[in-house]
Amino acid sequence: MRKIFSSQRVENAEAVAQMLRDADIEVRVTNGHSYHSKRRGQFSYLDKSDGTNHPAVWVVHANDQPRAREILRGANLLQTTRTDHPVAEYAFREMPQQESGGRGWAWRIRIILLAVIAGVVLLMMLRRQATPTPPARAPAPQAQPAAPQAPEEVRVRIQPTTAPDAGKK
């Protein structure tokens, strides 16, 4: 026995099994309907499962497997990796071109932001180099001897204070 199809929905597996039985291919369905399961009420494609409990369709005789695969490919239920297969050529031509959409805009915005940041950094570096640094004071030339300078006069003015009792005597 070889597994040829599996699905989370029991109805899908049973429909594929019926399609293969109509083509005279002996199949078995595992994990299908039973009185123990409540799959119909609890089914969701969002469930993250490993796939071991999914309903599956098995081909009983290995000789029937290529014909069963052809039937599933013809119904677009199974994709092929062979590019020389006529169904594969049709499927690959029919696939729409993916547009870059939001991802292209996101990259454009990132590049523009990086360019703006680089421009600001460059402007800051150029301004830092353009500001003149104060020149170091050069010592006065000693060619002529300095004339003796008169000491500076320091004047301090002191105001006399009048005592409040001095006028009453």
Secondary structure as GFF3:
##gff-version 3
##sequence-region A 1 169
A	DSSP	beta_strand	2	6	.	.	.	ID=ss1
A	DSSP	alpha_helix	10	22	.	.	.	ID=ss2
A	DSSP	beta_strand	27	30	.	.	.	ID=ss3
A	DSSP	alpha_helix	39	42	.	.	.	ID=ss4
A	DSSP	beta_strand	56	59	.	.	.	ID=ss5
A	DSSP	three_ten_helix	62	64	.	.	.	ID=ss6
A	DSSP	alpha_helix	65	74	.	.	.	ID=ss7
A	DSSP	alpha_helix	86	94	.	.	.	ID=ss8
A	DSSP	alpha_helix	101	130	.	.	.	ID=ss9
A	DSSP	three_ten_helix	166	168	.	.	.	ID=ss10
###
